[in-house]
Amino acid sequence: MANFALIGAAGYIAPRHLKAIKDTGNDLLAAYDRFDSVGRLDSFFPDCSFFTEHELFDRFCSKQMASSNPLQWMSICTPNYTHDAFIRYGLRLGCDVICEKPVVLNPYNVDALLKVEEETHHKAYTILQLRLHDSIAALKKKIDEGPADKIYDVDLTYITSRGKWYYTSWKGDVHKSGGIATNIGVHFYDMLQWIFGPVSENIVHVMSFDRVAGYLGLKRARVRYFLSINSDCLPDNAVEGEKRTYRSISIDGEEFEFSQGFTELHTLSYQKILSGEGFRIAESRPCIEIVSRIREATPIGLVGDYHPLAALPLSPHPFGWKDSR
């Protein structure tokens, strides 16, 4: 049994990490969040010490490290822009670290963290759970074993509706979340480059506060993508089914089905990490480069090979704000 501490216990993704820690037979000694709505801890680790001030959390963890029952792991489930600082904190405390994606917002943050790993002799891992999905792993195997010179045509559509709360939270601030591509798309970009190879071309056609559409030229695929958090972008078949999330990947015109099998991927990720087979933060660098370049790009408009949904009319910001980009 390994001892964990967790930062970000009140966040959306925290229950998946709590479940993974418990399901892998480990113990959570301490948790920290500025917000105290953490009754979820009762379902997993009711004896866990909880703190709303980082200074007190740090004092507890530091004393624990000097005890006969030290911490071995730090899990990080906080807003995207804080990941870099908390990974550094965990490594320098003397823990190995597991951080939710995106591990950082910029490629240079990855490079700096690798130096901290080297200095501390501890390791930082990230969650790239789509690589562990059975259907996606099978697709990669099929592509790897297929004709080496074949270039696939791929369309990615992901619409996950969000209410007005999104725009006043950290997720609606591009400087904190990284924008739409980073916040809801980074795991898809990782999956695509993992399967089809490195990026040769990265074009953005449309980018707004609620959507991004563009084109990725990969070694073995031409990818058109459209990502949005606006329910007005949902296709008719999704609306008729009263769904507010729509996920589709087509490869050479055929739909790739991977809608099932997501529930246990965080636990599987923890199993891999704890056995020494997890994804180190260096492995996330390609997808961080993709989303960073998208964020910094100047959209070219509806020119060239763009996703059909890119032509949808843009929406005004629900609060009348101008896009910070």
Secondary structure by P-SEA (a helix, b strand, c coil): cbbbbbccccccaaaaaaaaaaaacccccbbbbccccccccccccccbbbbccaaaaaaaaaaaaaccccccbbbbbccccaaaaaaaaaaaabbbbbbcccccccaaaaaaaaaaaaaacbbbbbbccccccaaaaaaaaaaaaccccbbbbbbbbbbbbbcccccccccccccccccccccccaaaaaaaaaccccccbbbbcccccccccccccccccccccccccccccccaaaaaacccbbbbbbccccccccccccccaaaaaaaaaaaccccccccaaaaaaaaaaaaaccccccccccccccccccccccccccccc
